[in-house]
Structures are given as C-alpha cells and as structure tokens.
Amino acid sequence: SIPQVVTVTGVDDPTVDGDATTPITLSILEAAPDPTGASIPDEVVLISTLDDEVAGFTVKESKGKTEVNVGDVDGFTVVLDAQPLSDVVIAISSSRPDIVGVAPTTLTFTPENWSRRRTVFVTGLGSAEWDELGEVVVTISVDNPFSDDGFDDVPDHSISVRLR
C-alpha cells in the first residue's frame, strides 16, 4: 500500500536517431500465489525520449577564407555534427566550374567515419572572364536521395571563393 518510485534514465548517444516512445511494463511478482486466485494485470507506461543530437555539418575554410588565382589550389574541410544511422552523401558544386573547380564533388560519411574531417580542394582554372568576376560560389549540400533521412532537412552551406 506504499507507493514506490521507479526511476527511468535515458542513455545519451551520439546518433541522430530521432525521438522515441518506449513502453515500460510494470508487473507484480508474487513470492507465493494469491490464495484468492485474483491477479493484478501488468501496467504499461509509455516513456518519451527526445533525441538531443542535431543533424548538420560544419565547413571550415583554411585561413577563414578561400582564395585562388589561375592554377592555385586552396581548400576547406567538411565534417558531420552528429553520427548518422546510415551513410550521408555531401555534394559539392561550383557555380562556375569553368572558372573554379572542386574535388572531390561528393563526400560520403558513414556511421563509422562521420567525425573525420574531409578536405575539398578548390582550384582556380583559366578563363577569359576571370577578371570580370570577383568571386564564385561553392555550394555544399546533403544529397538527399543517397543520405540518411535524418539529414534531409539540413540546409545547404555556401562559401564565396575570391578570385585573386
């Protein structure tokens, strides 16, 4: 007849696995059978846990900026902010691939290597329009059809490549 406290503690993990509802079953275990033959049914309590990991990625430019001249190479790194449940493919594209090239054009992060920074190289290519442009935009985005669904809503990131 004395109420008892049951403590349920969630376990934090680094994975973007979404919020969850977990059923907890409470049962009375009797040392001896009830002489009246009455039984008390199990009680199921639903416990909600909130996922505190946020899907995203971080881009870090070398020296805080990306600048190239014809024939120059600069770079930036990309890393996921949380562990995915499955692969995440990041697509990298130049708004003017005839003037500024990027390599590689995709990065695949797995649940095993998600926290390892990957380098993208930016190369200045020759073009008659070089002097007319001040910068070219490089877009870094999650390639949704090929990526963990938890990362589908991650916004694109753009960097401006200054032409020297």
Phi, psi and omega in degrees: 000000180260122179301142179244148179263131174247123181257127177244126182241126176285151178253123180284142176223165182274004189268139172279094183236009174078167176290156182217154172242126184241127176281134175244124181260127177255125181232148175264123177258121182258139178289327179226151178300146178292123182296338180276350180082001180282144175233149179258124183290156176296154177242131179252128178243132179267127181249127178263134174238138181257133178281121182265000176277141181244124178294137178175179175216156181243134177248130179234117179277143176295134181060018177076003180204165177235119181225138176218156170241173178304124180088348179279156175232132174231182181198171174213164180245155178228137176213146176285151181272343181209160182282127177277164174278334178217183185301147172235124180255126178256126178261138179237128181220150178258139177291339177223078182296346176282344182248320179231117178263152176233143177210131357284170179266351173219150174232133176249120176256136180249171175299341180270326185247015186302333185264005179269122178297138179241141183261137173246129181262136180246126184239132174281124181252159179288143177195147177292337183269002186309311184290337181280337181264141175265332182200162176232142181265131173251127182252133178243123185214157175284130177274091190307314183299339184248016187232159174310129183302334178296344181256002184300326184267007180291126181291153175295158175235135178239144172235148177264123177265115178280138178262123182266000000 
